[in-house]
Structures are given as C-alpha cells and as structure tokens.
Amino acid sequence: GVDASLYAVARFSVAALSLLPGSINAVKKGAISWETAKGALICGSWVAFGYIGQSIGLMTTTPSRSCVICSLNCIFVAIVAEFMRVNAAKGRGFTTTEFNLTKLIPALIAVAGVAIIELKGAAGDPTIGDLISFAQPIGFGMGYLQLEELMHKEPSAALPVSAIKLGVVATAALTFFELSPHAAVDLATNVDADALVDGAKQSMLMGGGFTIPNFTPILQSPLALGAIFYTGIITTSLALWVESIAFQRVPATDASIILTTEPLFAAAISAVVVGETFGASDAVGAAFIVGACIYAVKMGDSEEVCDEDTKACEILEE
C-alpha cells in the first residue's frame, strides 16, 4: 500500500497545481485583492487543521466515528454564526433577541442522520483519536465561515481563493509527512498515535533535514495513480472551486448542512456500483439528512431589522 502521509502530499499537490494556471490568469486580471489573498491563507490554515486532525485521529478511531464527528461542523457553524450575529448587533449599540436555538435544529437532525448511516449500532470505548478528530468540525467549520465572508466581499476571486487554500493544505500535508515516521501513518501497520509523536521528536532532535517525498510507489501503481488524480482533481480541486462559487449565494450554515449528504451519496453509489446493501438504517438516516436540508430551506434566510430610535433589533424570517 501507499503511505497515508505520502498519499496526502500527492493528492493536495495535484489539486493545487490543477488550479494554478487559471489562478495566475485571474490574478493578472485583478480578480483578487491582497486582503482577500490573506483571508484565503487563513481559511486554508483552518481547513488544513481539519485535515491533519482527521489523519491523526484515524490512527486510533474508526472511519465511521470520524465521519460522524466531522459532520458536527454544521452545529459548530450554526453556533458560531449565531454568536457573531448577536455580538455584531451589540457592537453597533443595539439590543437584540436572545441566541436563536431554532437555528441549531436542522444541524442536529442532519448529524443524527449521519450517525444512523455511519454507526449502525457500533459501540466501543472512546479513544484519543475521537478527541483529535474534533479538529475536523472546528477547522472545516471555521473554514466555511471564512469562505462565506471572502466570497461576499470578492465573488470574482473564487478560483484563486481555492488555489491558495489548497496550497496551504498541501504545505501542511508536506509538513506532516516530514514530521511523521512515514510507515506509521499507514493504518495497515497498526502503529498507534504514540509512534507519530515519537517519530516527530526523533526527526526534530536528529535534525534530519528535509526528506524529498518518494512518489515511486504511487507512480508504479495504476490504481494509486488513478486514485490520486480522481481525488485530487475531481473530489478536491473541482469540489473546492464549486464550493467557493456556491458560497457566493449560500450561507455557511446552510452549506454545512447540505454537505452532510456526503455519506448518503456514498451509501447510494456503493449500492449501485459495488452492490452493497442499502439497508433500513441507510434509509432512515437519508430521511433525517434530506429532512434537515428541507427544514433549513423552509426556515429561510433570517433578516435582522434594527430600530435606530429604540435601539432594538428583531429577527424576521422570510
């Protein structure tokens, strides 16, 4: 097999490079300002934080648990967005309604649906990997909120913003590769997270210097090569570019809920392509996720109306 950290370096490097020509052209046309570029760097750092947490967490937790924990980003986004709304109104000298708990309902329903699909009654004791995996909802959630702000300010910068984000993630993946005992992050070796820490300490103490990634295992494997190009270009660079365009019109709270449909599509495609059974738990989970998306749309975008005379604000639902 291919080392997990090496695979991450290849995947995100291919993704970043695929957007580079178009991004250079966009920069020449003045499609992105320096302020937006700095914001994209911050956004990419949050996304990288989520991906690194995912990689380390998967050493000691299961993919299904990791998926459910990752889906919590929609709750995180809803909470942070609501706090931002309340604080913004207070910062302008207005009083406002209390924290609107109804904003969390679609997110809670969506997470329940993901849990039903992924866990299917699976239990087990909590692990350190579960805790580390919480970097995903925090990192990805903050990335969504940052991206929404960037796309509202400069919609024309969708492509270069996506490229900058992927460049940051690729750099983080390379750093992770350099600090890792490379075989340790391959789950097939059954090496736990302590091996990662020990390997990183050894690398720093020995001053081992920069290790040039050896992509030979990937280049010699048609399956791995195909996977790199598919995940790098289709599910990463293209997906993030489309995501940036979508965030010009869709708020981060709604987008994070829509993105919980990922395990639903995975289950459906697996049933069609490889003949996996789409069971009762998949159907129930799908109903929860789709219901959450419909509920979020039905709630509509709230508009905060503030009265200058009374200094009071009211949330109006469209």
C-alpha positions as a Markdown table, in Angstrom:
| # | Residue | x | y | z |
|---|---|---|---|---|
| 1 | Gly | 0.0 | 0.0 | 0.0 |
| 2 | Val | 0.9 | 3.7 | -0.2 |
| 3 | Asp | 1.8 | 5.5 | 2.9 |
| 4 | Ala | -1.1 | 7.8 | 4.1 |
| 5 | Ser | 1.0 | 10.9 | 4.5 |
| 6 | Leu | 2.6 | 10.4 | 1.1 |
| 7 | Tyr | -0.8 | 10.0 | -0.5 |
| 8 | Ala | -2.0 | 13.2 | 1.2 |
| 9 | Val | 1.0 | 15.2 | -0.2 |
| 10 | Ala | 0.4 | 13.8 | -3.7 |
| 11 | Arg | -3.4 | 14.4 | -3.6 |
| 12 | Phe | -3.3 | 18.0 | -2.4 |
| 13 | Ser | -0.3 | 18.9 | -4.6 |
| 14 | Val | -2.1 | 17.7 | -7.7 |
| 15 | Ala | -5.2 | 19.6 | -6.6 |
| 16 | Ala | -3.3 | 22.8 | -6.0 |
| 17 | Leu | -1.4 | 22.6 | -9.3 |
| 18 | Ser | -4.5 | 21.9 | -11.3 |
| 19 | Leu | -5.9 | 25.3 | -10.3 |
| 20 | Leu | -2.6 | 27.2 | -10.7 |
| 21 | Pro | -2.9 | 28.2 | -14.4 |
| 22 | Gly | -6.4 | 29.6 | -14.1 |
| 23 | Ser | -5.5 | 31.3 | -10.8 |
| 24 | Ile | -2.5 | 33.0 | -12.4 |
| 25 | Asn | -4.7 | 34.3 | -15.2 |
| 26 | Ala | -7.3 | 35.5 | -12.6 |
| 27 | Val | -4.6 | 37.4 | -10.7 |
| 28 | Lys | -3.4 | 39.1 | -13.9 |
| 29 | Lys | -6.9 | 40.3 | -14.5 |
| 30 | Gly | -7.1 | 41.7 | -10.9 |
| 31 | Ala | -9.8 | 39.2 | -9.8 |
| 32 | Ile | -8.3 | 39.0 | -6.2 |
| 33 | Ser | -7.1 | 41.7 | -3.8 |
| 34 | Trp | -4.2 | 41.3 | -1.4 |
| 35 | Glu | -6.7 | 41.4 | 1.5 |
| 36 | Thr | -8.7 | 38.5 | 0.1 |
| 37 | Ala | -5.5 | 36.6 | -0.6 |
| 38 | Lys | -4.5 | 37.0 | 3.1 |
| 39 | Gly | -8.0 | 35.8 | 4.1 |
| 40 | Ala | -7.6 | 32.8 | 1.8 |
| 41 | Leu | -4.4 | 31.9 | 3.6 |
| 42 | Ile | -6.2 | 32.0 | 7.0 |
| 43 | Cys | -9.1 | 30.0 | 5.5 |
| 44 | Gly | -6.7 | 27.4 | 4.1 |
| 45 | Ser | -5.0 | 27.1 | 7.5 |
| 46 | Trp | -8.3 | 26.2 | 9.2 |
| 47 | Val | -9.0 | 23.6 | 6.5 |
| 48 | Ala | -5.5 | 22.2 | 6.9 |
| 49 | Phe | -6.1 | 22.0 | 10.7 |
| 50 | Gly | -9.2 | 19.9 | 10.0 |
| 51 | Tyr | -7.4 | 17.6 | 7.5 |
| 52 | Ile | -4.4 | 17.0 | 9.8 |
| 53 | Gly | -6.7 | 16.3 | 12.7 |
| 54 | Gln | -8.6 | 13.8 | 10.5 |
| 55 | Ser | -5.4 | 12.0 | 9.5 |
| 56 | Ile | -4.1 | 11.7 | 13.1 |
| 57 | Gly | -7.4 | 10.8 | 14.5 |
| 58 | Leu | -7.9 | 7.9 | 12.1 |
| 59 | Met | -4.9 | 6.2 | 13.6 |
| 60 | Thr | -7.0 | 5.2 | 16.7 |
| 61 | Thr | -10.6 | 5.8 | 15.8 |
| 62 | Thr | -12.8 | 4.3 | 13.1 |
| 63 | Pro | -13.8 | 5.9 | 9.8 |
| 64 | Ser | -17.5 | 5.8 | 10.7 |
| 65 | Arg | -16.8 | 7.6 | 14.0 |
| 66 | Ser | -14.6 | 10.1 | 12.3 |
| 67 | Cys | -17.3 | 10.8 | 9.7 |
| 68 | Val | -19.9 | 11.5 | 12.4 |
| 69 | Ile | -17.6 | 13.8 | 14.3 |
| 70 | Cys | -16.8 | 15.6 | 11.1 |
| 71 | Ser | -20.5 | 16.2 | 10.5 |
| 72 | Leu | -20.6 | 18.1 | 13.7 |
| 73 | Asn | -19.2 | 21.1 | 11.8 |
| 74 | Cys | -22.7 | 22.1 | 10.8 |
| 75 | Ile | -23.6 | 22.5 | 14.5 |
| 76 | Phe | -20.3 | 24.4 | 15.1 |
| 77 | Val | -21.0 | 26.7 | 12.2 |
| 78 | Ala | -24.6 | 27.4 | 13.4 |
| 79 | Ile | -23.4 | 28.2 | 16.9 |
| 80 | Val | -20.6 | 30.5 | 15.8 |
| 81 | Ala | -22.7 | 32.2 | 13.2 |
| 82 | Glu | -25.4 | 32.9 | 15.7 |
| 83 | Phe | -22.9 | 34.3 | 18.3 |
| 84 | Met | -21.5 | 36.5 | 15.5 |
| 85 | Arg | -24.9 | 37.9 | 14.7 |
| 86 | Val | -25.7 | 38.7 | 18.4 |
| 87 | Asn | -22.3 | 40.2 | 19.0 |
| 88 | Ala | -22.4 | 42.3 | 15.8 |
| 89 | Ala | -25.7 | 43.9 | 16.9 |
| 90 | Lys | -24.5 | 44.6 | 20.4 |
| 91 | Gly | -21.3 | 46.1 | 18.9 |
| 92 | Arg | -23.4 | 48.6 | 17.0 |
| 93 | Gly | -25.1 | 49.6 | 20.2 |
| 94 | Phe | -28.3 | 47.7 | 19.6 |
| 95 | Thr | -30.1 | 45.2 | 21.8 |
| 96 | Thr | -31.1 | 42.0 | 20.1 |
| 97 | Thr | -33.0 | 38.8 | 20.5 |
| 98 | Glu | -31.5 | 36.1 | 22.6 |
| 99 | Phe | -29.5 | 33.3 | 21.0 |
| 100 | Asn | -31.8 | 31.7 | 18.5 |
| 101 | Leu | -31.7 | 28.0 | 19.4 |
| 102 | Thr | -34.0 | 27.1 | 16.5 |
| 103 | Lys | -31.1 | 27.7 | 14.1 |
| 104 | Leu | -29.5 | 24.5 | 15.5 |
| 105 | Ile | -32.4 | 22.2 | 14.8 |
| 106 | Pro | -31.6 | 21.4 | 11.1 |
| 107 | Ala | -27.9 | 20.8 | 12.1 |
| 108 | Leu | -28.9 | 18.4 | 14.9 |
| 109 | Ile | -31.2 | 16.5 | 12.6 |
| 110 | Ala | -28.5 | 16.2 | 9.9 |
| 111 | Val | -25.9 | 14.9 | 12.4 |
| 112 | Ala | -28.4 | 12.3 | 13.7 |
| 113 | Gly | -28.9 | 11.1 | 10.1 |
| 114 | Val | -25.2 | 10.8 | 9.6 |
| 115 | Ala | -24.8 | 8.9 | 12.8 |
| 116 | Ile | -27.6 | 6.5 | 11.8 |
| 117 | Ile | -26.0 | 5.8 | 8.5 |
| 118 | Glu | -22.4 | 5.5 | 9.7 |
| 119 | Leu | -22.5 | 4.0 | 13.1 |
| 120 | Lys | -25.3 | 1.4 | 12.6 |
| 121 | Gly | -25.2 | 0.5 | 16.3 |
| 122 | Ala | -21.4 | 0.3 | 16.5 |
| 123 | Ala | -20.2 | 1.0 | 20.0 |
| 124 | Gly | -16.8 | 0.8 | 21.7 |
| 125 | Asp | -14.8 | 2.8 | 24.2 |
| 126 | Pro | -13.8 | 6.4 | 23.4 |
| 127 | Thr | -10.3 | 6.8 | 22.1 |
| 128 | Ile | -7.8 | 9.7 | 21.9 |
| 129 | Gly | -8.5 | 9.6 | 18.1 |
| 130 | Asp | -12.1 | 10.6 | 18.8 |
| 131 | Leu | -10.8 | 13.7 | 20.6 |
| 132 | Ile | -8.3 | 14.6 | 18.0 |
| 133 | Ser | -11.0 | 14.1 | 15.3 |
| 134 | Phe | -12.8 | 17.1 | 16.7 |
| 135 | Ala | -10.3 | 19.2 | 14.9 |
| 136 | Gln | -12.5 | 18.5 | 11.8 |
| 137 | Pro | -15.7 | 20.3 | 12.8 |
| 138 | Ile | -13.6 | 23.2 | 14.2 |
| 139 | Gly | -11.2 | 23.5 | 11.2 |
| 140 | Phe | -13.7 | 22.9 | 8.5 |
| 141 | Gly | -16.4 | 24.9 | 10.2 |
| 142 | Met | -14.2 | 28.0 | 10.6 |
| 143 | Gly | -13.1 | 27.5 | 7.0 |
| 144 | Tyr | -16.7 | 27.7 | 5.8 |
| 145 | Leu | -17.4 | 30.8 | 7.8 |
| 146 | Gln | -14.2 | 32.5 | 6.5 |
| 147 | Leu | -15.0 | 31.4 | 2.9 |
| 148 | Glu | -18.5 | 32.9 | 3.1 |
| 149 | Glu | -17.1 | 36.2 | 4.1 |
| 150 | Leu | -14.4 | 36.1 | 1.4 |
| 151 | Met | -16.9 | 35.3 | -1.4 |
| 152 | His | -19.3 | 38.0 | -0.3 |
| 153 | Lys | -16.6 | 40.6 | -0.4 |
| 154 | Glu | -15.0 | 39.5 | -3.7 |
| 155 | Pro | -17.0 | 36.9 | -5.7 |
| 156 | Ser | -14.6 | 37.1 | -8.7 |
| 157 | Ala | -11.8 | 35.5 | -6.5 |
| 158 | Ala | -13.4 | 32.0 | -6.3 |
| 159 | Leu | -10.7 | 30.3 | -8.3 |
| 160 | Pro | -7.5 | 31.9 | -6.8 |
| 161 | Val | -9.0 | 31.6 | -3.3 |
| 162 | Ser | -9.5 | 27.9 | -3.9 |
| 163 | Ala | -5.9 | 27.5 | -5.2 |
| 164 | Ile | -4.5 | 29.4 | -2.2 |
| 165 | Lys | -6.4 | 27.2 | 0.2 |
| 166 | Leu | -5.2 | 24.0 | -1.5 |
| 167 | Gly | -1.6 | 25.4 | -1.5 |
| 168 | Val | -1.8 | 25.8 | 2.3 |
| 169 | Val | -3.3 | 22.4 | 2.8 |
| 170 | Ala | -0.6 | 20.8 | 0.5 |
| 171 | Thr | 2.1 | 22.6 | 2.6 |
| 172 | Ala | 0.6 | 21.3 | 5.8 |
| 173 | Ala | 0.4 | 17.8 | 4.3 |
| 174 | Leu | 4.1 | 18.0 | 3.4 |
| 175 | Thr | 5.0 | 19.2 | 6.9 |
| 176 | Phe | 3.0 | 16.3 | 8.4 |
| 177 | Phe | 4.9 | 14.0 | 6.1 |
| 178 | Glu | 8.3 | 15.4 | 7.2 |
| 179 | Leu | 7.4 | 15.0 | 10.9 |
| 180 | Ser | 6.0 | 11.5 | 10.6 |
| 181 | Pro | 7.6 | 8.2 | 10.8 |
| 182 | His | 6.3 | 7.6 | 7.3 |
| 183 | Ala | 5.2 | 4.0 | 7.7 |
| 184 | Ala | 3.5 | 4.8 | 10.9 |
| 185 | Val | 0.7 | 6.7 | 9.4 |
| 186 | Asp | -0.2 | 3.8 | 7.2 |
| 187 | Leu | -3.0 | 2.2 | 9.1 |
| 188 | Ala | -2.1 | -1.3 | 7.8 |
| 189 | Thr | 1.0 | -1.2 | 10.1 |
| 190 | Asn | -1.2 | -1.0 | 13.2 |
| 191 | Val | 1.1 | 1.7 | 14.7 |
| 192 | Asp | -0.7 | 4.0 | 17.2 |
| 193 | Ala | -0.6 | 7.7 | 17.6 |
| 194 | Asp | 2.3 | 7.5 | 20.0 |
| 195 | Ala | 4.5 | 6.4 | 17.1 |
| 196 | Leu | 3.7 | 9.6 | 15.3 |
| 197 | Val | 4.8 | 11.7 | 18.3 |
| 198 | Asp | 8.0 | 9.7 | 18.8 |
| 199 | Gly | 8.8 | 9.9 | 15.2 |
| 200 | Ala | 8.3 | 13.6 | 15.1 |
| 201 | Lys | 10.5 | 14.1 | 18.2 |
| 202 | Gln | 13.2 | 11.9 | 16.6 |
| 203 | Ser | 13.1 | 13.9 | 13.4 |
| 204 | Met | 13.5 | 17.2 | 15.2 |
| 205 | Leu | 16.2 | 16.0 | 17.6 |
| 206 | Met | 18.3 | 14.4 | 14.9 |
| 207 | Gly | 17.9 | 17.4 | 12.7 |
| 208 | Gly | 17.2 | 15.0 | 9.9 |
| 209 | Gly | 16.5 | 17.8 | 7.4 |
| 210 | Phe | 14.2 | 17.8 | 4.5 |
| 211 | Thr | 13.1 | 14.5 | 3.1 |
| 212 | Ile | 12.1 | 14.6 | -0.5 |
| 213 | Pro | 8.9 | 12.5 | -0.9 |
| 214 | Asn | 9.4 | 9.4 | -3.0 |
| 215 | Phe | 6.4 | 9.1 | -5.2 |
| 216 | Thr | 7.6 | 5.8 | -6.8 |
| 217 | Pro | 5.1 | 3.6 | -5.0 |
| 218 | Ile | 2.3 | 5.8 | -6.5 |
| 219 | Leu | 3.8 | 6.0 | -10.0 |
| 220 | Gln | 4.2 | 2.2 | -10.1 |
| 221 | Ser | 0.6 | 1.6 | -9.2 |
| 222 | Pro | -2.0 | 2.3 | -11.8 |
| 223 | Leu | -4.7 | 2.1 | -9.1 |
| 224 | Ala | -2.9 | 4.5 | -6.7 |
| 225 | Leu | -2.2 | 6.9 | -9.6 |
| 226 | Gly | -5.8 | 6.9 | -10.8 |
| 227 | Ala | -6.9 | 7.4 | -7.2 |
| 228 | Ile | -4.6 | 10.4 | -6.8 |
| 229 | Phe | -5.9 | 12.1 | -10.0 |
| 230 | Tyr | -9.5 | 11.4 | -9.2 |
| 231 | Thr | -9.4 | 12.5 | -5.6 |
| 232 | Gly | -7.0 | 15.3 | -6.3 |
| 233 | Ile | -8.8 | 16.9 | -9.3 |
| 234 | Ile | -12.5 | 15.8 | -9.1 |
| 235 | Thr | -13.2 | 15.5 | -5.4 |
| 236 | Thr | -10.7 | 18.1 | -4.2 |
| 237 | Ser | -9.8 | 21.0 | -6.6 |
| 238 | Leu | -13.1 | 20.9 | -8.6 |
| 239 | Ala | -15.2 | 20.4 | -5.5 |
| 240 | Leu | -13.5 | 23.3 | -3.6 |
| 241 | Trp | -13.8 | 25.6 | -6.6 |
| 242 | Val | -17.5 | 24.8 | -7.0 |
| 243 | Glu | -17.9 | 25.2 | -3.2 |
| 244 | Ser | -16.3 | 28.7 | -3.4 |
| 245 | Ile | -18.8 | 29.7 | -6.2 |
| 246 | Ala | -21.7 | 28.3 | -4.2 |
| 247 | Phe | -20.7 | 30.3 | -1.1 |
| 248 | Gln | -21.4 | 33.4 | -3.0 |
| 249 | Arg | -25.1 | 32.7 | -2.7 |
| 250 | Val | -25.4 | 30.0 | 0.1 |
| 251 | Pro | -24.7 | 30.9 | 3.7 |
| 252 | Ala | -22.2 | 28.8 | 5.6 |
| 253 | Thr | -24.9 | 27.5 | 7.9 |
| 254 | Asp | -27.0 | 26.1 | 5.1 |
| 255 | Ala | -23.9 | 24.8 | 3.1 |
| 256 | Ser | -22.6 | 22.9 | 6.1 |
| 257 | Ile | -25.9 | 21.1 | 6.4 |
| 258 | Ile | -26.1 | 20.3 | 2.7 |
| 259 | Leu | -22.6 | 18.8 | 2.9 |
| 260 | Thr | -23.8 | 16.3 | 5.5 |
| 261 | Thr | -25.4 | 14.5 | 2.5 |
| 262 | Glu | -21.9 | 13.1 | 1.6 |
| 263 | Pro | -22.3 | 9.7 | 3.4 |
| 264 | Leu | -25.8 | 9.5 | 1.9 |
| 265 | Phe | -24.4 | 9.7 | -1.6 |
| 266 | Ala | -21.6 | 7.4 | -0.7 |
| 267 | Ala | -24.0 | 4.7 | 0.5 |
| 268 | Ala | -26.2 | 5.1 | -2.6 |
| 269 | Ile | -23.3 | 4.9 | -5.0 |
| 270 | Ser | -21.8 | 1.9 | -3.2 |
| 271 | Ala | -25.2 | 0.2 | -3.5 |
| 272 | Val | -25.3 | 0.8 | -7.3 |
| 273 | Val | -21.6 | 0.3 | -8.2 |
| 274 | Val | -20.3 | -2.4 | -5.9 |
| 275 | Gly | -23.6 | -4.0 | -4.8 |
| 276 | Glu | -23.6 | -3.0 | -1.2 |
| 277 | Thr | -26.9 | -3.3 | 0.6 |
| 278 | Phe | -28.8 | 0.0 | 1.1 |
| 279 | Gly | -30.4 | -1.1 | 4.4 |
| 280 | Ala | -33.1 | 0.2 | 6.7 |
| 281 | Ser | -30.6 | 2.3 | 8.7 |
| 282 | Asp | -29.4 | 3.9 | 5.4 |
| 283 | Ala | -33.0 | 4.8 | 4.5 |
| 284 | Val | -33.8 | 6.2 | 7.9 |
| 285 | Gly | -30.5 | 8.2 | 8.0 |
| 286 | Ala | -31.2 | 9.5 | 4.5 |
| 287 | Ala | -34.7 | 10.7 | 5.6 |
| 288 | Phe | -33.1 | 12.6 | 8.5 |
| 289 | Ile | -30.4 | 14.3 | 6.3 |
| 290 | Val | -32.8 | 15.2 | 3.5 |
| 291 | Gly | -35.4 | 16.4 | 6.1 |
| 292 | Ala | -32.7 | 18.6 | 7.7 |
| 293 | Cys | -31.9 | 20.2 | 4.3 |
| 294 | Ile | -35.6 | 20.8 | 3.6 |
| 295 | Tyr | -36.1 | 22.3 | 7.0 |
| 296 | Ala | -33.1 | 24.6 | 6.6 |
| 297 | Val | -34.5 | 25.8 | 3.3 |
| 298 | Lys | -38.0 | 26.3 | 4.8 |
| 299 | Met | -36.6 | 28.4 | 7.6 |
| 300 | Gly | -35.2 | 30.7 | 5.0 |
| 301 | Asp | -32.6 | 33.4 | 5.4 |
| 302 | Ser | -33.3 | 35.5 | 8.5 |
| 303 | Glu | -33.1 | 39.2 | 8.3 |
| 304 | Glu | -32.2 | 41.4 | 11.3 |
| 305 | Val | -34.1 | 44.7 | 11.4 |
| 306 | Cys | -32.8 | 47.3 | 13.9 |
| 307 | Asp | -34.7 | 50.4 | 15.0 |
| 308 | Glu | -32.4 | 53.4 | 15.5 |
| 309 | Asp | -34.8 | 55.1 | 17.9 |
| 310 | Thr | -35.4 | 52.2 | 20.3 |
| 311 | Lys | -32.0 | 50.5 | 19.7 |
| 312 | Ala | -33.9 | 47.2 | 19.5 |
| 313 | Cys | -33.4 | 44.5 | 16.9 |
| 314 | Glu | -35.8 | 41.9 | 15.7 |
| 315 | Ile | -35.2 | 38.8 | 13.6 |
| 316 | Leu | -37.6 | 38.5 | 10.7 |
| 317 | Glu | -37.9 | 35.2 | 8.9 |
| 318 | Glu | -38.6 | 35.4 | 5.1 |
